[in-house]
Amino acid sequence: MNTKHVSDRDERKKQKRAARKKQAPKAKRASGVARGENKKKVKKIVKGQRKR
């Protein structure tokens, strides 16, 4: 939603909230998809010997 033309902060917030209410509800996350801390961690690659 583009609210650049609205200079008043409270008015812009009202418009954004109204637009958010109009949106269709988001689909639930699939049961097999981990989120946040439960995601699989990527192991750090060991650095080689430095030249100097």
N, C-alpha and C positions, 0 to 999 in steps of 0.2 A: 504494500500500500504506500502510495506516495503522499507524504504530508509536508513537503518542503514549503509549499505556499502558505501554510498556516504558521503565523508567528507566535501566537499565544500557546504556551506550553500545556496548560490545562485543556484547552480546546483540542490540541493535537492528541493528547492522551485519550480523551473521550472518543475521538474518531478511531484511533487504533483499537481501543477496547471493543467498540461496536463492530469493527471489521473482523476482529478475532472471534467474536460471538457468532458471526454469520458463517464462518468457515465450517466445513464438514468435519466431524470428529476424526482424529487420526486413528489409523488402524493399530490394533494391539501389536506389540513386538512378538515375533515368532518365539515359540518356547525354546528352540535350540540356540537362540542368539544370546551370547553373553554380553553384559554391559558393564562398563566401568572397571572396577577392580577384578571382576571375575573373568576378564578377557585373558587369553593366553599371552604370556609374556615373551618378548623377543629377547633371546640371549645376546649379550654384548659380544662383539667380535674382538678378539685379542689383537692388540696392535703389535706390529713387528718391531724389530730393533731400529732405533733411530740412527740416522747417519752421523749426527754430531751431538 
